[in-house]
Amino acid sequence: MSPEENLEEKLNRLLTLKGLSIAVAESCTGGLISSRITDVAGASVYFQGGLVTYSNKAKETLLSVPRDLLIAKGAVSAEVAASMAAGVRHAMEADIGVSVTGIAGPGGGTPSKPVGTVFMGLAPSGVSLVRQYKFDGDRSEIKQQTADEALGLALDYLEGLD
């Protein structure tokens, strides 16, 4: 990545070079990742779309996340992040699905899942990866850090394809 190339531009370059498409399922970021991807001209070549699935109902109906999973593990969990990533990949017919679910605050945290807890999923065909993060800061800062890491997760995957 050149000093002038940001995460979104690098994603654009690698997806275009590899001829792959991506779709995003967002909960705690509320569309920020999709917005950043589409800030780069030419994103329509590889960006299939993004779904803001903030509620459990949206996760169920739009991403096919099983209700039993949401009840058993909670919306902010590794299992739900994995299901969201696979669900958006399938729903948008993309090569890669990326998901984020977490607690941006200031409320909503618990002792086991404090504010700043975020799970990210990556689901290219036949592969599944989930990462957990604990971010600090206010709501806006947590959303920004989440978006940065989600784009980085996709980039890590794409760079590993070489």
DSSP file (Angstrom, degrees, kcal/mol; ACC not computed):
  #  RESIDUE AA STRUCTURE BP1 BP2  ACC     N-H-->O    O-->H-N    N-H-->O    O-->H-N    TCO  KAPPA ALPHA  PHI   PSI    X-CA   Y-CA   Z-CA
    1    1 A M              0   0    0      0, 0.0     6,-0.0     0, 0.0     5,-0.0   0.000 360.0 360.0 360.0 125.3    0.0    0.0    0.0
    2    2 A S    >   -     0   0    0      1,-0.1     3,-1.4     4,-0.1     8,-0.1  -0.353 360.0-106.1 -72.6 159.9    1.5    3.3   -1.0
    3    3 A P  T 3  S+     0   0    0      0, 0.0    -1,-0.1     0, 0.0     0, 0.0   0.804 122.9  48.7 -58.1 -28.2    1.4    6.1    1.6
    4    4 A E  T 3  S+     0   0    0      2,-0.1     2,-0.6     0, 0.0    -2,-0.0   0.623  91.9  93.3 -85.4 -13.7   -1.4    7.8   -0.4
    5    5 A E    <   -     0   0    0     -3,-1.4     2,-0.1     4,-0.1     0, 0.0  -0.713  61.5-160.7 -89.1 118.7   -3.5    4.6   -0.7
    6    6 A N     >  -     0   0    0     -2,-0.6     4,-2.4     1,-0.1     5,-0.2  -0.289  37.3 -91.2 -87.7 179.5   -6.1    4.2    2.1
    7    7 A L  H  > S+     0   0    0      1,-0.2     4,-2.4     2,-0.2     5,-0.2   0.901 125.6  49.8 -58.2 -43.9   -7.8    1.0    3.1
    8    8 A E  H  > S+     0   0    0      1,-0.2     4,-2.3     2,-0.2    -1,-0.2   0.889 111.2  48.4 -65.1 -40.2  -10.7    1.5    0.7
    9    9 A E  H  > S+     0   0    0      2,-0.2     4,-2.5     1,-0.2    -1,-0.2   0.883 111.4  50.0 -68.1 -38.3   -8.5    2.2   -2.2
   10   10 A K  H  X S+     0   0    0     -4,-2.4     4,-2.7     2,-0.2     5,-0.2   0.913 110.2  50.5 -66.1 -41.2   -6.4   -0.8   -1.5
   11   11 A L  H  X S+     0   0    0     -4,-2.4     4,-2.7    -5,-0.2     5,-0.3   0.924 110.1  51.1 -60.2 -44.4   -9.5   -3.0   -1.3
   12   12 A N  H  X S+     0   0    0     -4,-2.3     4,-2.2     1,-0.2     5,-0.2   0.936 111.6  47.0 -56.3 -49.2  -10.6   -1.5   -4.6
   13   13 A R  H  X S+     0   0    0     -4,-2.5     4,-2.5     1,-0.2    -2,-0.2   0.928 115.6  43.3 -62.3 -46.7   -7.3   -2.4   -6.2
   14   14 A L  H  X S+     0   0    0     -4,-2.7     4,-2.4     2,-0.2     6,-0.2   0.904 114.8  47.7 -71.1 -41.2   -7.1   -6.0   -4.9
   15   15 A L  H  X>S+     0   0    0     -4,-2.7     5,-1.9    -5,-0.2     4,-1.0   0.915 115.5  46.1 -64.9 -41.0  -10.7   -6.9   -5.5
   16   16 A T  H  <5S+     0   0    0     -4,-2.2     3,-0.5    -5,-0.3    -2,-0.2   0.934 113.3  49.1 -65.1 -45.8  -10.5   -5.5   -9.1
   17   17 A L  H  <5S+     0   0    0     -4,-2.5    -2,-0.2    -5,-0.2    -1,-0.2   0.884 117.7  40.3 -60.1 -41.2   -7.1   -7.2   -9.7
   18   18 A K  H  <5S-     0   0    0     -4,-2.4    -1,-0.2    -5,-0.2    -2,-0.2   0.529 105.6-126.3 -89.3  -7.1   -8.4  -10.6   -8.4
   19   19 A G  T  <5 +     0   0    0     -4,-1.0     2,-0.3    -3,-0.5    -3,-0.2   0.853  61.1 140.7  66.2  35.4  -11.9  -10.3  -10.1
   20   20 A L      < -     0   0    0     -5,-1.9     2,-0.3    -6,-0.2    -1,-0.2  -0.754  41.6-142.2-111.4 156.9  -13.7  -10.9   -6.8
   21   21 A S        -     0   0    0     -2,-0.3    75,-1.4    26,-0.1     2,-0.3  -0.803  12.0-159.7-115.3 159.9  -16.8   -9.3   -5.3
   22   22 A I  E     -ab  47  96A   0     24,-2.8    26,-2.8    -2,-0.3    27,-0.7  -0.972   7.2-171.1-138.7 149.9  -17.7   -8.4   -1.7
   23   23 A A  E     -ab  49  97A   0     73,-2.0    75,-2.1    -2,-0.3     2,-0.4  -0.970  13.7-145.9-138.1 153.8  -20.8   -7.8    0.4
   24   24 A V  E     -ab  50  98A   0     25,-2.0    27,-2.7    -2,-0.3     2,-0.5  -0.966   9.2-162.5-128.9 135.4  -21.1   -6.4    3.9
   25   25 A A  E     -ab  51  99A   0     73,-2.9    75,-1.8    -2,-0.4     2,-0.4  -0.976  23.2-172.5-112.7 118.5  -23.5   -7.1    6.8
   26   26 A E  E     +ab  52 100A   0     25,-3.1    27,-2.3    -2,-0.5    75,-0.1  -0.915  24.5 154.7-118.7 136.7  -23.4   -4.4    9.4
   27   27 A S  S >  S+     0   0    0     73,-1.1     3,-1.4    -2,-0.4    74,-0.2   0.582  81.2  27.0-114.4 -78.2  -24.9   -4.0   12.7
   28   28 A C  T 3  S+     0   0    0      1,-0.3    73,-0.1    72,-0.2    -2,-0.1   0.673 120.6  55.5 -66.5 -17.8  -23.0   -1.7   15.1
   29   29 A T  T >  S-     0   0    0     71,-0.2     3,-1.6   117,-0.1    -1,-0.3   0.592  90.7-148.0 -92.4 -11.2  -21.5    0.3   12.3
   30   30 A G  T <  S-     0   0    0     -3,-1.4    22,-0.1     1,-0.3    -2,-0.1   0.729  72.1 -38.8  56.9  28.1  -24.9    1.2   10.8
   31   31 A G  T 3> S+     0   0    0     20,-0.1     4,-2.5     3,-0.0    -1,-0.3   0.397 103.1 122.9 104.6  -1.5  -23.6    1.4    7.2
   32   32 A L  H <> S+     0   0    0     -3,-1.6     4,-2.4     1,-0.2     5,-0.2   0.890  75.3  49.9 -61.2 -41.6  -20.2    3.0    7.7
   33   33 A I  H  > S+     0   0    0      2,-0.2     4,-2.4     1,-0.2    -1,-0.2   0.940 112.2  47.2 -65.0 -46.2  -18.3    0.2    6.1
   34   34 A S  H  > S+     0   0    0      1,-0.2     4,-2.4     2,-0.2    -1,-0.2   0.910 111.5  52.2 -60.1 -42.2  -20.5    0.2    3.0
   35   35 A S  H  X S+     0   0    0     -4,-2.5     4,-0.5     1,-0.2    -1,-0.2   0.919 110.0  48.0 -60.4 -43.9  -20.2    4.0    2.8
   36   36 A R  H >< S+     0   0    0     -4,-2.4     3,-0.8     1,-0.2     4,-0.3   0.896 110.4  51.4 -66.3 -39.4  -16.4    3.9    3.0
   37   37 A I  H >< S+     0   0    0     -4,-2.4     3,-1.2     1,-0.2    -1,-0.2   0.924 111.1  48.2 -62.1 -42.8  -16.3    1.2    0.3
   38   38 A T  H 3< S+     0   0    0     -4,-2.4    -1,-0.2     1,-0.3    -2,-0.2   0.494  90.2  81.3 -81.0  -1.3  -18.4    3.3   -2.0
   39   39 A D  T << S+     0   0    0     -3,-0.8     2,-0.5    -4,-0.5    -1,-0.3   0.691  81.2  80.0 -69.0 -17.8  -16.4    6.4   -1.4
   40   40 A V  S X  S-     0   0    0     -3,-1.2     3,-1.5    -4,-0.3     2,-0.0  -0.802  90.9-118.4 -96.2 125.9  -14.0    5.0   -4.0
   41   41 A A  T 3  S+     0   0    0     -2,-0.5    -2,-0.1     1,-0.2    -1,-0.0  -0.345  99.0  32.6 -58.7 137.8  -14.9    5.4   -7.7
   42   42 A G  T >  S+     0   0    0     -4,-0.1     3,-1.9     3,-0.0     4,-0.4   0.431  73.7 128.4  95.4   0.2  -15.4    2.1   -9.4
   43   43 A A  G X>  +     0   0    0     -3,-1.5     4,-3.2     1,-0.3     3,-1.2   0.760  59.4  74.6 -61.7 -23.8  -16.8    0.2   -6.4
   44   44 A S  G 34 S+     0   0    0      1,-0.3    -1,-0.3     2,-0.2    -3,-0.1   0.694  84.8  67.4 -64.3 -15.7  -19.8   -0.9   -8.4
   45   45 A V  G <4 S+     0   0    0     -3,-1.9    -1,-0.3     1,-0.1    -2,-0.2   0.868 123.2   7.8 -69.4 -36.3  -17.4   -3.4  -10.2
   46   46 A Y  T <4 S+     0   0    0     -3,-1.2   -24,-2.8    -4,-0.4     2,-0.8   0.576 104.5  92.9-124.1 -16.1  -16.9   -5.5   -7.0
   47   47 A F  E  <  -a   22   0A   0     -4,-3.2   -24,-0.2   -26,-0.2     3,-0.1  -0.748  43.4-178.4 -91.4 109.6  -19.3   -4.2   -4.3
   48   48 A Q  E     -     0   0A   0    -26,-2.8     2,-0.2    -2,-0.8   -25,-0.2   0.799  54.3 -85.5 -75.4 -29.5  -22.5   -6.3   -4.4
   49   49 A G  E     -a   23   0A   0    -27,-0.7   -25,-2.0     2,-0.0     2,-0.4  -0.792  33.0-104.0 145.9 172.6  -24.0   -4.3   -1.5
   50   50 A G  E     -a   24   0A   0     -2,-0.2     2,-0.5   -27,-0.2   -25,-0.2  -0.982  16.4-153.9-133.3 145.4  -24.4   -3.9    2.2
   51   51 A L  E     -a   25   0A   0    -27,-2.7   -25,-3.1    -2,-0.4     2,-1.0  -0.979   8.9-149.5-119.4 126.4  -27.2   -4.7    4.6
   52   52 A V  E     +a   26   0A   0     -2,-0.5     2,-0.8   -27,-0.2     3,-0.2  -0.835  21.2 177.1 -92.9 103.2  -27.6   -2.8    7.8
   53   53 A T        +     0   0    0    -27,-2.3     6,-0.1    -2,-1.0   -25,-0.1  -0.670  14.7 154.5-109.8  74.5  -29.1   -5.6   10.0
   54   54 A Y        +     0   0    0     -2,-0.8    -1,-0.2   -27,-0.1     2,-0.2   0.864  56.2  57.4 -74.1 -38.6  -29.4   -3.7   13.3
   55   55 A S  S  > S-     0   0    0     -3,-0.2     4,-1.9     1,-0.1     5,-0.1  -0.532  85.3-120.2 -92.6 159.8  -32.2   -5.7   14.8
   56   56 A N  H  > S+     0   0    0      1,-0.2     4,-2.5     2,-0.2     5,-0.2   0.885 115.5  58.3 -61.8 -38.2  -32.4   -9.5   15.4
   57   57 A K  H  > S+     0   0    0      1,-0.2     4,-2.9     2,-0.2     5,-0.3   0.907 106.0  48.0 -59.1 -43.0  -35.4   -9.6   13.1
   58   58 A A  H  >>S+     0   0    0      2,-0.2     4,-2.5     1,-0.2     5,-0.7   0.893 109.7  52.6 -65.6 -39.2  -33.3   -8.1   10.2
   59   59 A K  H  X5S+     0   0    0     -4,-1.9     6,-2.0     3,-0.2     4,-1.0   0.910 114.5  43.5 -61.7 -41.2  -30.5  -10.6   10.9
   60   60 A E  H  X5S+     0   0    0     -4,-2.5     4,-1.0     4,-0.2    -2,-0.2   0.959 121.6  35.9 -67.0 -52.6  -33.1  -13.4   10.7
   61   61 A T  H  <5S+     0   0    0     -4,-2.9    -3,-0.2    -5,-0.2    -2,-0.2   0.867 127.6  31.7 -77.3 -37.2  -35.0  -12.3    7.7
   62   62 A L  H  <5S+     0   0    0     -4,-2.5    -3,-0.2    -5,-0.3    -1,-0.2   0.785 133.0  26.7 -91.8 -28.8  -32.3  -10.7    5.5
   63   63 A L  H  <<S-     0   0    0     -4,-1.0    -3,-0.2    -5,-0.7    -2,-0.2   0.442  96.6-123.1-115.2  -2.9  -29.3  -12.9    6.5
   64   64 A S     <  +     0   0    0     -4,-1.0    -4,-0.2     1,-0.2    -3,-0.1   0.816  46.6 167.5  61.6  32.4  -30.9  -16.2    7.5
   65   65 A V        -     0   0    0     -6,-2.0    -1,-0.2    -9,-0.1    -2,-0.1  -0.677  43.3-111.7 -73.3 124.4  -29.3  -16.1   10.9
   66   66 A P    >>  -     0   0    0      0, 0.0     4,-1.9     0, 0.0     3,-0.5  -0.342  12.9-137.3 -63.1 133.9  -31.2  -18.8   12.9
   67   67 A R  H 3> S+     0   0    0      1,-0.2     4,-2.4     2,-0.2     5,-0.2   0.883 104.9  57.9 -55.6 -41.0  -33.4  -17.4   15.7
   68   68 A D  H 3> S+     0   0    0      1,-0.2     4,-2.6     2,-0.2    -1,-0.2   0.861 105.4  50.4 -59.7 -36.3  -32.2  -20.2   18.0
   69   69 A L  H <>>S+     0   0    0     -3,-0.5     4,-2.9     2,-0.2     5,-0.7   0.914 109.4  50.1 -67.9 -43.7  -28.6  -19.0   17.5
   70   70 A L  H  X5S+     0   0    0     -4,-1.9     4,-1.2     1,-0.2    -2,-0.2   0.887 115.0  44.5 -61.9 -39.0  -29.6  -15.4   18.3
   71   71 A I  H  <5S+     0   0    0     -4,-2.4    -2,-0.2    -5,-0.2    -1,-0.2   0.931 118.6  41.9 -70.5 -45.9  -31.3  -16.6   21.5
   72   72 A A  H  <5S+     0   0    0     -4,-2.6    -2,-0.2    -5,-0.2    -3,-0.2   0.900 132.5  18.3 -71.1 -42.3  -28.6  -19.0   22.6
   73   73 A K  H  <5S-     0   0    0     -4,-2.9    -3,-0.2    -5,-0.2    -2,-0.2   0.670 102.9-121.8-106.3 -21.7  -25.5  -16.9   21.8
   74   74 A G     << -     0   0    0     -4,-1.2     6,-0.3    -5,-0.7    -3,-0.1   0.095  31.0 -83.7  88.2 152.6  -26.8  -13.4   21.5
   75   75 A A  S    S+     0   0    0      1,-0.2     2,-1.2    -5,-0.1    -1,-0.1   0.818 122.7  63.2 -61.8 -31.1  -26.5  -11.0   18.6
   76   76 A V  S    S+     0   0    0     -6,-0.1     2,-0.3    -3,-0.1    -1,-0.2  -0.738  84.9 106.2 -97.6  87.6  -23.0  -10.0   19.7
   77   77 A S  S  > S-     0   0    0     -2,-1.2     4,-2.2     1,-0.1     5,-0.2  -0.984  78.7-111.8-157.8 159.7  -21.2  -13.3   19.4
   78   78 A A  H  > S+     0   0    0     -2,-0.3     4,-2.3     1,-0.2     5,-0.2   0.898 116.2  53.5 -62.2 -41.3  -18.7  -15.2   17.2
   79   79 A E  H  > S+     0   0    0      1,-0.2     4,-2.1     2,-0.2    -1,-0.2   0.897 110.1  45.7 -64.8 -41.0  -21.4  -17.6   16.0
   80   80 A V  H  > S+     0   0    0     -6,-0.3     4,-2.8     2,-0.2    -1,-0.2   0.893 110.6  53.9 -70.0 -38.9  -23.7  -14.8   14.9
   81   81 A A  H  X S+     0   0    0     -4,-2.2     4,-2.2     2,-0.2    40,-0.2   0.916 110.3  47.7 -59.8 -42.4  -20.9  -12.9   13.2
   82   82 A A  H  X S+     0   0    0     -4,-2.3     4,-2.2     2,-0.2     5,-0.2   0.918 113.1  47.8 -64.1 -43.5  -20.0  -16.1   11.2
   83   83 A S  H  X S+     0   0    0     -4,-2.1     4,-2.5     1,-0.2    -2,-0.2   0.887 110.8  51.5 -65.9 -39.0  -23.7  -16.6   10.3
   84   84 A M  H  X S+     0   0    0     -4,-2.8     4,-2.6     2,-0.2     5,-0.2   0.914 109.6  49.6 -62.8 -43.4  -24.1  -13.0    9.2
   85   85 A A  H  X S+     0   0    0     -4,-2.2     4,-2.0     1,-0.2    38,-0.2   0.928 114.7  43.5 -63.7 -45.4  -21.0  -13.1    6.9
   86   86 A A  H  X S+     0   0    0     -4,-2.2     4,-2.2     1,-0.2    -1,-0.2   0.894 113.6  53.4 -65.6 -38.7  -22.2  -16.3    5.3
   87   87 A G  H  X S+     0   0    0     -4,-2.5     4,-2.9    -5,-0.2    -2,-0.2   0.905 110.3  44.5 -64.8 -42.8  -25.7  -15.0    5.0
   88   88 A V  H  X S+     0   0    0     -4,-2.6     4,-2.3     2,-0.2     6,-0.3   0.873 111.2  54.2 -71.2 -35.5  -24.7  -11.7    3.3
   89   89 A R  H  <>S+     0   0    0     -4,-2.0     5,-2.1    -5,-0.2     4,-0.5   0.938 115.6  40.0 -60.3 -45.0  -22.3  -13.6    0.9
   90   90 A H  H ><5S+     0   0    0     -4,-2.2     3,-0.8     3,-0.2    -2,-0.2   0.940 115.5  49.7 -69.3 -48.5  -25.2  -15.8   -0.1
   91   91 A A  H 3<5S+     0   0    0     -4,-2.9    -2,-0.2     1,-0.2    -1,-0.2   0.854 120.5  35.9 -61.1 -36.3  -27.9  -13.1   -0.2
   92   92 A M  T 3<5S-     0   0    0     -4,-2.3    -1,-0.2    -5,-0.2    -2,-0.2   0.408 104.3-126.7 -98.6   1.0  -25.8  -10.8   -2.4
   93   93 A E  T < 5 +     0   0    0     -3,-0.8     2,-0.2    -4,-0.5    -3,-0.2   0.921  56.5 154.8  52.8  47.8  -24.2  -13.6   -4.4
   94   94 A A      < -     0   0    0     -5,-2.1    -1,-0.2    -6,-0.3   -72,-0.2  -0.627  55.2-129.5-102.1 161.4  -20.7  -12.3   -3.6
   95   95 A D  S    S+     0   0    0    -74,-0.3    30,-1.0    -2,-0.2     2,-0.4   0.809  97.0  31.4 -75.3 -31.5  -17.4  -14.0   -3.4
   96   96 A I  E     -bC  22 124A   0    -75,-1.4   -73,-2.0    28,-0.2     2,-0.4  -0.993  66.4-162.6-133.0 132.9  -16.7  -12.7    0.1
   97   97 A G  E     -bC  23 123A   0     26,-0.9    26,-3.1    -2,-0.4     2,-0.4  -0.957   8.1-172.0-113.2 135.3  -19.0  -11.8    2.9
   98   98 A V  E     -bC  24 122A   0    -75,-2.1   -73,-2.9    -2,-0.4     2,-0.3  -0.977   6.6-176.9-124.5 139.1  -17.9   -9.6    5.8
   99   99 A S  E     -bC  25 121A   0     22,-2.4    22,-1.8    -2,-0.4     2,-0.4  -0.961  12.2-167.6-135.6 154.2  -19.9   -8.9    8.9
  100  100 A V  E     +bC  26 120A   0    -75,-1.8   -73,-1.1    -2,-0.3     2,-0.3  -0.996  10.6 167.8-138.6 138.0  -19.7   -6.8   12.1
  101  101 A T  E     + C   0 119A   0     18,-2.2    18,-2.9    -2,-0.4     2,-0.3  -0.969  24.8 114.7-146.5 131.6  -21.8   -7.1   15.2
  102  102 A G  E     - C   0 118A   0     -2,-0.3     2,-0.6    16,-0.2    16,-0.2  -0.946  61.5 -78.3-172.6-169.9  -21.0   -5.4   18.5
  103  103 A I        +     0   0    0     14,-2.3    13,-3.3    -2,-0.3    14,-0.2  -0.931  31.4 175.5-120.2 104.9  -21.7   -2.9   21.2
  104  104 A A        +     0   0    0     -2,-0.6    38,-0.2     1,-0.2    39,-0.1   0.647  42.5 161.0 -86.1 -16.1  -20.8    0.7   20.3
  105  105 A G  S    S+     0   0    0      2,-0.4    -1,-0.2     1,-0.1     3,-0.1  -0.192  74.5 178.2  83.1-175.5  -22.2    2.2   23.5
  106  106 A P  S    S+     0   0    0      0, 0.0     3,-0.2     0, 0.0     9,-0.2  -0.964 105.5  12.5 -77.7 -19.0  -22.5    4.2   25.5
  107  107 A G  S    S+     0   0    0      1,-0.1    -2,-0.4     8,-0.0     3,-0.1  -0.404  94.1  70.4-102.6-176.1  -25.0    1.8   26.9
  108  108 A G        +     0   0    0      1,-0.3    -1,-0.1    -2,-0.1     2,-0.1   0.255  66.2 126.9  95.4 -11.9  -25.8   -1.9   26.2
  109  109 A G        -     0   0    0     -3,-0.2    -1,-0.3     3,-0.0    -5,-0.0  -0.378  36.8-166.9 -78.8 158.6  -22.7   -3.4   27.6
  110  110 A T        -     0   0    0      3,-2.0    -1,-0.0    -3,-0.1     5,-0.0  -0.847  40.5 -97.5-131.7 169.6  -22.6   -6.2   30.2
  111  111 A P  S    S+     0   0    0      0, 0.0    -1,-0.0     0, 0.0    -2,-0.0   0.886 127.4  40.5 -57.6 -37.2  -19.8   -7.6   32.3
  112  112 A S  S    S+     0   0    0      1,-0.3    -3,-0.0    -3,-0.0     0, 0.0   0.749 130.5  28.0 -84.0 -22.9  -19.2  -10.4   29.8
  113  113 A K  S    S-     0   0    0      4,-0.0    -3,-2.0    -5,-0.0    -1,-0.3  -0.669  84.3-174.5-136.2  79.1  -19.7   -8.2   26.8
  114  114 A P    >   -     0   0    0      0, 0.0     3,-2.0     0, 0.0   -11,-0.2  -0.219  43.2 -72.2 -71.4 164.3  -18.7   -4.6   27.7
  115  115 A V  T 3  S+     0   0    0      1,-0.3   -11,-0.2    -9,-0.2     3,-0.1  -0.300 124.0  40.0 -51.5 135.8  -19.1   -1.6   25.4
  116  116 A G  T 3  S+     0   0    0    -13,-3.3    19,-2.6     1,-0.4     2,-0.4   0.276  78.9 134.9 100.4  -9.1  -16.5   -1.9   22.7
  117  117 A T  E <   + D   0 134A   0     -3,-2.0   -14,-2.3    17,-0.2     2,-0.4  -0.616  29.3 171.8 -73.4 125.7  -16.9   -5.6   22.2
  118  118 A V  E     -CD 102 133A   0     15,-2.2    15,-2.9    -2,-0.4     2,-0.4  -1.000  22.0-160.4-139.6 137.5  -17.1   -6.4   18.5
  119  119 A F  E     -CD 101 132A   0    -18,-2.9   -18,-2.2    -2,-0.4     2,-0.4  -0.959  10.8-165.6-114.7 137.8  -17.1   -9.6   16.5
  120  120 A M  E     -CD 100 131A   0     11,-2.6    11,-2.3    -2,-0.4     2,-0.4  -0.971   1.8-160.5-123.4 138.7  -16.3   -9.7   12.8
  121  121 A G  E     -CD  99 130A   0    -22,-1.8   -22,-2.4    -2,-0.4     2,-0.4  -0.900   6.5-167.4-118.0 148.8  -16.9  -12.5   10.4
  122  122 A L  E     +CD  98 129A   0      7,-2.6     7,-2.1    -2,-0.4   -24,-0.2  -0.995   7.8 179.8-132.7 126.1  -15.3  -13.2    7.0
  123  123 A A  E     +C   97   0A   0    -26,-3.1   -26,-0.9    -2,-0.4     2,-0.2  -0.699   7.3 167.3-134.4  82.9  -16.9  -15.8    4.7
  124  124 A P  E >   -C   96   0A   0      0, 0.0     3,-2.4     0, 0.0   -28,-0.2  -0.553  63.6 -65.6 -77.8 162.1  -15.3  -16.5    1.4
  125  125 A S  T 3  S+     0   0    0    -30,-1.0     3,-0.1     1,-0.3   -30,-0.0  -0.243 122.1   0.6 -54.2 123.6  -16.7  -19.6   -0.2
  126  126 A G  T 3  S+     0   0    0      1,-0.2     2,-0.3    -3,-0.1    -1,-0.3   0.428 118.4  86.3  82.0  -1.4  -15.8  -22.7    1.9
  127  127 A V    <   -     0   0    0     -3,-2.4     2,-0.4     2,-0.0    -1,-0.2  -0.963  51.5-171.2-132.2 147.2  -14.0  -20.7    4.5
  128  128 A S        +     0   0    0     -2,-0.3     2,-0.4    -5,-0.2    -5,-0.2  -0.994   6.5 174.5-140.6 135.6  -15.1  -19.0    7.7
  129  129 A L  E     -D  122   0A   0     -7,-2.1    -7,-2.6    -2,-0.4     2,-0.4  -1.000   5.2-173.8-139.9 136.4  -13.1  -16.8   10.0
  130  130 A V  E     -D  121   0A   0     -2,-0.4     2,-0.4    -9,-0.2    -9,-0.2  -0.995   2.2-170.5-130.8 139.2  -14.3  -14.8   13.1
  131  131 A R  E     -D  120   0A   0    -11,-2.3   -11,-2.6    -2,-0.4     2,-0.4  -0.969  10.9-147.2-125.7 145.2  -12.3  -12.3   15.1
  132  132 A Q  E     -D  119   0A   0     -2,-0.4     2,-0.3   -13,-0.2   -13,-0.2  -0.908  18.3-176.7-111.1 140.7  -13.2  -10.6   18.4
  133  133 A Y  E     -D  118   0A   0    -15,-2.9   -15,-2.2    -2,-0.4     2,-0.4  -0.918  21.9-153.6-131.5 157.2  -12.1   -7.1   19.4
  134  134 A K  E     -D  117   0A   0     -2,-0.3     2,-0.2   -17,-0.2   -17,-0.2  -0.901  24.9-171.5-130.7 103.5  -12.4   -4.8   22.4
  135  135 A F        -     0   0    0    -19,-2.6     2,-0.3    -2,-0.4     7,-0.1  -0.634   9.8-145.7 -96.1 152.9  -12.3   -1.2   21.3
  136  136 A D        +     0   0    0     -2,-0.2     2,-0.2     5,-0.1     9,-0.1  -0.815  50.6  57.1-112.6 156.3  -12.0    1.9   23.5
  137  137 A G  S    S-     0   0    0     -2,-0.3     2,-0.1     4,-0.1    -2,-0.0  -0.685  84.4 -44.1 123.6-174.3  -13.5    5.3   23.0
  138  138 A D     >  -     0   0    0     -2,-0.2     4,-2.6     1,-0.1     5,-0.2  -0.244  69.4 -85.1 -83.5 179.7  -16.9    6.9   22.4
  139  139 A R  H  > S+     0   0    0      1,-0.2     4,-2.3     2,-0.2     5,-0.2   0.897 128.8  47.9 -53.1 -48.1  -19.6    5.5   20.1
  140  140 A S  H  > S+     0   0    0      1,-0.2     4,-2.3     2,-0.2    -1,-0.2   0.902 112.4  49.0 -62.9 -42.2  -18.2    7.3   17.0
  141  141 A E  H  > S+     0   0    0      2,-0.2     4,-2.6     1,-0.2    -1,-0.2   0.888 110.7  50.3 -66.3 -39.2  -14.6    6.1   17.7
  142  142 A I  H  X S+     0   0    0     -4,-2.6     4,-2.3   -38,-0.2    -2,-0.2   0.910 111.0  49.2 -65.6 -41.5  -15.8    2.5   18.2
  143  143 A K  H  X S+     0   0    0     -4,-2.3     4,-2.4    -5,-0.2    -2,-0.2   0.914 112.6  47.9 -62.4 -42.4  -17.6    2.6   14.9
  144  144 A Q  H  X S+     0   0    0     -4,-2.3     4,-2.5     2,-0.2    -2,-0.2   0.921 112.3  48.0 -65.9 -44.2  -14.6    4.0   13.1
  145  145 A Q  H  X S+     0   0    0     -4,-2.6     4,-2.5     2,-0.2    -1,-0.2   0.892 111.5  51.8 -62.6 -39.2  -12.2    1.4   14.7
  146  146 A T  H  X S+     0   0    0     -4,-2.3     4,-2.5    -5,-0.2    -2,-0.2   0.930 110.3  47.6 -63.1 -45.9  -14.7   -1.4   13.7
  147  147 A A  H  X S+     0   0    0     -4,-2.4     4,-2.4     2,-0.2     5,-0.2   0.919 111.4  51.2 -61.9 -43.7  -14.9   -0.2   10.1
  148  148 A D  H  X S+     0   0    0     -4,-2.5     4,-2.3     1,-0.2    -2,-0.2   0.937 113.2  44.5 -58.0 -48.1  -11.0    0.1    9.9
  149  149 A E  H  X S+     0   0    0     -4,-2.5     4,-2.5     2,-0.2    -1,-0.2   0.859 110.7  53.8 -68.7 -35.3  -10.6   -3.5   11.2
  150  150 A A  H  X S+     0   0    0     -4,-2.5     4,-1.9     2,-0.2    -1,-0.2   0.926 111.2  45.4 -65.2 -43.6  -13.3   -4.9    9.0
  151  151 A L  H  X S+     0   0    0     -4,-2.4     4,-2.2     1,-0.2    -2,-0.2   0.904 113.3  51.6 -63.4 -40.4  -11.7   -3.5    5.9
  152  152 A G  H  X S+     0   0    0     -4,-2.3     4,-2.8    -5,-0.2    -2,-0.2   0.864 105.7  54.9 -63.4 -37.3   -8.3   -4.7    7.2
  153  153 A L  H  X S+     0   0    0     -4,-2.5     4,-1.9     2,-0.2    -1,-0.2   0.926 109.7  46.2 -62.2 -45.5   -9.8   -8.2    7.7
  154  154 A A  H  X S+     0   0    0     -4,-1.9     4,-2.5     1,-0.2    -2,-0.2   0.902 113.1  50.3 -63.3 -40.8  -10.9   -8.3    4.1
  155  155 A L  H  X S+     0   0    0     -4,-2.2     4,-2.8     2,-0.2     5,-0.2   0.904 106.8  54.2 -64.6 -42.0   -7.5   -7.0    3.0
  156  156 A D  H  X S+     0   0    0     -4,-2.8     4,-1.5     1,-0.2    -1,-0.2   0.921 110.8  47.1 -57.1 -44.4   -5.7   -9.6    5.0
  157  157 A Y  H  X S+     0   0    0     -4,-1.9     4,-0.5     2,-0.2     3,-0.3   0.949 112.8  47.8 -61.9 -50.1   -7.7  -12.3    3.3
  158  158 A L  H >< S+     0   0    0     -4,-2.5     3,-1.1     1,-0.2     4,-0.3   0.882 110.8  51.0 -62.0 -39.3   -7.1  -10.9   -0.2
  159  159 A E  H >< S+     0   0    0     -4,-2.8     3,-1.1     1,-0.2    -1,-0.2   0.817 104.2  59.5 -67.6 -29.1   -3.4  -10.5    0.4
  160  160 A G  H 3< S+     0   0    0     -4,-1.5    -1,-0.2    -3,-0.3    -2,-0.2   0.605  90.4  71.4 -73.7 -11.4   -3.2  -14.1    1.5
  161  161 A L  T <<        0   0    0     -3,-1.1    -1,-0.2    -4,-0.5    -2,-0.2   0.624 360.0 360.0 -78.8 -12.3   -4.5  -15.3   -1.8
  162  162 A D    <         0   0    0     -3,-1.1    -1,-0.2    -4,-0.3    -2,-0.1   0.506 360.0 360.0 -64.3 360.0   -1.2  -14.4   -3.5
